Amino acid sequence: MDWKSLAGKLSSFAPIIGTAIGGPAGGIVGAMVAAALGVDESPEAVANELKHNPAAYLKLKKLESDERVKMQEFANDTLKAELLDVQNARANHEHSKMPAIICIVLTAMVAAILAGLMLIPIPAENANTIYMINGQILAAWMASIAYWVGTTRSSAQKTINSMAAK
């Protein structure tokens, strides 16, 4: 018996543990499960404990619940750190004209690039280089706009999460 063969049984009542134990980190998750049940770190010992001890199911549900809470706390701490970082960056540049100048220059560059792409034929041997440079400038421009409108990865993730919850 291996951890993957135990994954199906665990997934029926502890889906996160079952999925994780069947994946690439199965041995590590299996060791956590065995420790929570107080048995040897082997799939056979875990299966035997589940077969003979109904309280083992409750222990695994508690383990899964505790880990879910820890993961949510970690996500919240990460979000707080990201928001604090953004606030500090904006506070540090509050009286500086440089972010606005960079944004304006990048906007002019993007407009010039778009006009150039529409009006000037690109030689085939230079096309990849031109497209790569244009992509880099466009990415920098998008980041500068995000600075002003307050869009960050964390707010995008919140939007995705709220849409998924509906």
Residue frames relative to the residue before (quaternion, step in Angstrom):
aa qw qx qy qz dx dy dz
M 1.0000 0.0000 0.0000 0.0000 0.00 0.00 0.00
D 0.1007 -0.7748 0.6211 0.0615 3.55 -1.13 0.74
W 0.7185 -0.4539 0.3068 0.4286 3.57 -1.34 0.17
K 0.6348 0.5470 -0.3446 0.4231 3.60 0.99 -0.74
S 0.6527 0.5058 -0.3276 0.4592 3.58 1.01 -0.70
L 0.6500 0.4983 -0.3100 0.4828 3.59 1.20 -0.45
A 0.5115 0.6894 -0.3986 0.3228 3.59 1.22 -0.50
G 0.6542 0.5310 -0.3263 0.4284 3.61 0.88 -0.85
K 0.6646 0.5018 -0.3002 0.4652 3.55 0.95 -0.88
L 0.6829 0.4828 -0.2867 0.4672 3.57 0.95 -0.88
S 0.6221 0.5807 -0.3413 0.3991 3.59 1.02 -0.77
S 0.6114 0.5877 -0.3600 0.3890 3.59 1.07 -0.60
F 0.8096 0.1996 -0.1203 0.5388 3.62 1.06 -0.59
A 0.7551 0.1768 -0.1380 0.6160 3.62 1.26 -0.24
P 0.1584 -0.8656 0.4644 0.0996 3.60 0.45 1.22
I 0.6439 0.5137 -0.3465 0.4489 3.61 0.94 -0.71
I 0.6693 0.4803 -0.2998 0.4812 3.58 0.90 -0.91
G 0.6501 0.5319 -0.3189 0.4391 3.58 0.92 -0.87
T 0.6636 0.4914 -0.2989 0.4783 3.56 0.96 -0.87
A 0.6879 0.4899 -0.2858 0.4528 3.57 0.88 -0.94
I 0.6746 0.4974 -0.3087 0.4498 3.59 0.95 -0.80
G 0.6693 0.4828 -0.2945 0.4818 3.58 1.20 -0.46
G 0.6313 0.5592 -0.3205 0.4314 3.57 1.28 -0.20
P 0.7855 -0.3518 0.2321 0.4532 3.55 -1.30 -0.23
A 0.7099 0.4105 -0.2617 0.5090 3.61 1.14 -0.48
G 0.2040 0.8429 -0.4796 0.1336 3.57 1.23 0.46
G 0.6596 0.5232 -0.3132 0.4394 3.57 0.93 -0.84
I 0.6552 0.5042 -0.3062 0.4720 3.55 1.00 -0.83
V 0.6694 0.4785 -0.2929 0.4869 3.56 0.92 -0.94
G 0.6186 0.5491 -0.3354 0.4510 3.58 1.05 -0.75
A 0.6384 0.5157 -0.3224 0.4718 3.57 1.03 -0.79
M 0.6323 0.5194 -0.3316 0.4697 3.61 1.04 -0.75
V 0.6518 0.5108 -0.3087 0.4679 3.56 0.97 -0.91
A 0.6580 0.5072 -0.3115 0.4613 3.59 0.90 -0.92
A 0.6516 0.5070 -0.3179 0.4661 3.60 0.96 -0.81
A 0.6506 0.5145 -0.3188 0.4587 3.59 0.99 -0.82
L 0.7131 0.4282 -0.2493 0.4960 3.58 1.08 -0.70
G 0.4135 -0.7301 0.4539 0.2999 3.59 1.25 -0.29
V 0.5495 0.5837 -0.4095 0.4355 3.59 1.07 0.78
D 0.6937 -0.4393 0.3547 0.4471 3.56 -1.34 0.05
E 0.5255 -0.6450 0.4641 0.3041 3.55 -1.22 0.57
S 0.4876 0.6187 -0.4810 0.3850 3.56 0.47 1.21
P 0.5860 -0.5899 0.4150 0.3694 3.58 -1.07 0.63
E 0.6213 0.5554 -0.3388 0.4367 3.57 1.07 -0.75
A 0.6650 0.5025 -0.3025 0.4624 3.59 0.94 -0.90
V 0.6492 0.5011 -0.3157 0.4772 3.60 1.00 -0.80
A 0.6588 0.5039 -0.3105 0.4644 3.60 0.90 -0.90
N 0.6474 0.5194 -0.3115 0.4627 3.57 0.98 -0.83
E 0.6530 0.5051 -0.3112 0.4709 3.58 0.97 -0.84
L 0.6523 0.5040 -0.3145 0.4707 3.60 0.96 -0.79
K 0.6606 0.5226 -0.3008 0.4472 3.57 1.05 -0.77
H 0.8008 0.3361 -0.1415 0.4751 3.58 0.92 -0.92
N 0.7682 0.3063 -0.1723 0.5352 3.60 1.17 -0.28
P 0.3008 -0.7842 0.5136 0.1751 3.63 -0.24 1.19
A 0.6000 0.5720 -0.3615 0.4267 3.61 1.14 -0.54
A 0.5235 0.6428 -0.4117 0.3785 3.60 1.21 -0.38
Y 0.6109 0.5549 -0.3488 0.4441 3.59 1.05 -0.71
L 0.6557 0.5044 -0.3072 0.4704 3.58 0.99 -0.81
K 0.6248 0.5366 -0.3377 0.4557 3.58 1.03 -0.76
L 0.6811 0.4814 -0.2944 0.4666 3.58 0.96 -0.84
K 0.6133 0.5260 -0.3500 0.4740 3.60 1.05 -0.67
K 0.6457 0.5071 -0.3178 0.4744 3.59 1.01 -0.80
L 0.6293 0.5300 -0.3298 0.4630 3.59 0.99 -0.85
E 0.6709 0.4945 -0.2971 0.4660 3.58 0.89 -0.92
S 0.6534 0.5124 -0.3089 0.4637 3.57 0.96 -0.85
D 0.6592 0.5089 -0.3083 0.4598 3.58 0.92 -0.90
E 0.6665 0.4956 -0.3035 0.4670 3.59 0.95 -0.86
R 0.6186 0.5377 -0.3421 0.4596 3.58 1.04 -0.74
V 0.6462 0.5080 -0.3149 0.4745 3.60 0.98 -0.83
K 0.6519 0.5136 -0.3176 0.4586 3.59 0.95 -0.86
M 0.6527 0.5079 -0.3185 0.4632 3.59 0.98 -0.84
Q 0.6531 0.5015 -0.3187 0.4696 3.61 0.98 -0.77
E 0.6322 0.5180 -0.3300 0.4723 3.60 1.02 -0.78
F 0.6396 0.5175 -0.3233 0.4675 3.59 0.99 -0.81
A 0.6509 0.5095 -0.3126 0.4680 3.58 0.95 -0.87
N 0.6525 0.5077 -0.3141 0.4666 3.60 0.98 -0.81
D 0.6510 0.5067 -0.3155 0.4690 3.59 0.96 -0.84
T 0.6360 0.5231 -0.3244 0.4654 3.59 1.02 -0.79
L 0.6536 0.5117 -0.3105 0.4632 3.57 0.93 -0.88
K 0.6404 0.5213 -0.3238 0.4618 3.60 0.95 -0.86
A 0.6617 0.5059 -0.3074 0.4601 3.59 0.93 -0.88
E 0.6542 0.5067 -0.3164 0.4639 3.59 0.97 -0.82
L 0.6679 0.4930 -0.3067 0.4656 3.58 0.92 -0.86
L 0.6348 0.5199 -0.3249 0.4703 3.58 1.02 -0.77
D 0.6287 0.5369 -0.3260 0.4585 3.57 1.04 -0.79
V 0.6599 0.4959 -0.3027 0.4764 3.58 0.95 -0.89
Q 0.6459 0.5159 -0.3241 0.4600 3.60 0.94 -0.85
N 0.6609 0.5053 -0.3125 0.4586 3.58 0.93 -0.87
A 0.6434 0.5199 -0.3329 0.4526 3.59 0.94 -0.82
R 0.6843 0.4704 -0.2964 0.4718 3.58 0.88 -0.88
A 0.6410 0.5188 -0.3305 0.4590 3.61 0.99 -0.75
N 0.6568 0.5192 -0.3131 0.4483 3.58 1.00 -0.78
H 0.7551 0.3571 -0.1964 0.5135 3.59 1.11 -0.64
E 0.2899 0.8088 -0.4790 0.1799 3.57 1.26 0.22
H 0.7948 0.2815 -0.1435 0.5182 3.60 0.89 -0.86
S 0.5462 0.6097 -0.3992 0.4131 3.58 1.25 0.19
K 0.3730 -0.7240 0.5380 0.2174 3.54 -1.05 0.80
M 0.4888 0.7165 -0.4106 0.2811 3.58 1.22 -0.37
P 0.6469 0.5005 -0.3662 0.4437 3.70 0.79 -0.71
A 0.6542 0.4984 -0.3161 0.4730 3.59 0.99 -0.78
I 0.6422 0.5178 -0.3250 0.4623 3.59 0.98 -0.81
I 0.6439 0.5162 -0.3190 0.4660 3.59 0.94 -0.88
C 0.6598 0.5141 -0.3049 0.4554 3.57 0.92 -0.91
I 0.6664 0.4970 -0.2994 0.4683 3.59 0.92 -0.87
V 0.6544 0.5033 -0.3124 0.4700 3.60 0.93 -0.89
L 0.6700 0.4890 -0.3052 0.4677 3.60 0.91 -0.86
T 0.6206 0.5302 -0.3397 0.4673 3.60 1.04 -0.71
A 0.6520 0.4983 -0.3107 0.4797 3.58 0.98 -0.81
M 0.6409 0.5221 -0.3242 0.4600 3.59 1.01 -0.78
V 0.6537 0.5039 -0.3158 0.4680 3.59 0.94 -0.85
A 0.6432 0.5100 -0.3237 0.4706 3.59 0.96 -0.82
A 0.6615 0.4988 -0.3049 0.4698 3.60 0.95 -0.85
I 0.6376 0.5220 -0.3261 0.4634 3.58 1.00 -0.78
L 0.6621 0.5018 -0.3107 0.4619 3.57 0.88 -0.91
A 0.6514 0.4977 -0.3152 0.4781 3.57 0.95 -0.84
G 0.6582 0.5168 -0.3049 0.4547 3.58 0.95 -0.87
L 0.6567 0.5062 -0.3162 0.4610 3.58 0.96 -0.81
M 0.6812 0.4790 -0.2894 0.4719 3.59 1.09 -0.63
L 0.7871 0.3799 -0.1652 0.4570 3.58 1.02 -0.80
I 0.7628 0.3376 -0.1778 0.5221 3.59 1.07 -0.66
P 0.3795 -0.7155 0.5309 0.2494 3.60 -0.78 0.97
I 0.3114 -0.7513 0.5561 0.1713 3.57 -0.98 0.89
P 0.4341 -0.6851 0.5114 0.2841 3.60 -0.78 0.96
A 0.5937 -0.6201 0.3846 0.3391 3.59 -0.93 0.89
E 0.6826 0.5004 -0.3039 0.4373 3.60 0.95 -0.82
N 0.7161 0.4146 -0.2485 0.5035 3.62 1.23 -0.36
A 0.4320 0.7539 -0.4350 0.2363 3.60 1.22 -0.27
N 0.6800 0.4958 -0.3124 0.4406 3.61 0.79 -0.93
T 0.6535 0.5105 -0.3124 0.4634 3.57 0.96 -0.86
I 0.6531 0.5130 -0.3124 0.4612 3.59 0.91 -0.91
Y 0.6783 0.4900 -0.2987 0.4589 3.57 0.87 -0.94
M 0.6427 0.5212 -0.3259 0.4573 3.60 0.99 -0.77
I 0.6603 0.4919 -0.3020 0.4805 3.60 0.91 -0.89
N 0.6495 0.5145 -0.3158 0.4622 3.58 0.95 -0.86
G 0.6388 0.5315 -0.3198 0.4551 3.58 1.01 -0.78
Q 0.6534 0.5108 -0.3095 0.4652 3.57 1.00 -0.81
I 0.6578 0.4940 -0.3070 0.4786 3.58 0.97 -0.85
L 0.6482 0.5160 -0.3171 0.4615 3.58 0.95 -0.82
A 0.6430 0.5125 -0.3224 0.4690 3.61 1.00 -0.79
A 0.6544 0.4960 -0.3159 0.4754 3.60 0.96 -0.82
W 0.6311 0.5259 -0.3310 0.4643 3.59 1.02 -0.76
M 0.6562 0.5070 -0.3151 0.4616 3.59 0.93 -0.88
A 0.6431 0.5111 -0.3252 0.4684 3.60 1.01 -0.75
S 0.6573 0.5043 -0.3235 0.4571 3.60 0.99 -0.76
I 0.6302 0.5062 -0.3318 0.4863 3.58 1.08 -0.68
A 0.6326 0.5351 -0.3277 0.4540 3.58 0.98 -0.83
Y 0.5886 0.5753 -0.3632 0.4366 3.58 1.09 -0.68
W 0.7244 0.4482 -0.2458 0.4625 3.58 0.90 -0.93
V 0.7500 0.3803 -0.2374 0.4863 3.59 0.92 -0.74
G 0.5179 -0.6943 0.3840 0.3197 3.58 1.28 0.02
T 0.4355 0.6840 -0.4806 0.3340 3.58 1.15 0.33
T 0.0232 0.7840 -0.6179 0.0544 3.53 -0.85 1.05
R 0.6881 -0.4515 0.3524 0.4454 3.55 -1.28 0.16
S 0.6687 0.5143 -0.3156 0.4345 3.57 0.94 -0.83
S 0.6698 0.4658 -0.3262 0.4774 3.62 0.96 -0.68
A 0.5994 0.5325 -0.3614 0.4759 3.57 1.13 -0.56
Q 0.6479 0.5090 -0.3158 0.4705 3.59 1.02 -0.80
K 0.6219 0.5253 -0.3481 0.4650 3.60 1.02 -0.71
T 0.6354 0.5227 -0.3273 0.4647 3.58 1.00 -0.82
I 0.6520 0.5080 -0.3120 0.4686 3.58 0.91 -0.87
N 0.6731 0.5018 -0.2958 0.4556 3.58 0.92 -0.93
S 0.6696 0.4836 -0.3179 0.4656 3.61 0.94 -0.80
M 0.6371 0.5092 -0.3371 0.4703 3.61 1.06 -0.64
A 0.6531 0.5159 -0.3096 0.4599 3.58 1.04 -0.78
A 0.6491 0.5369 -0.3174 0.4355 3.59 1.09 -0.67
K 0.6211 0.5757 -0.3384 0.4102 3.61 1.18 -0.48
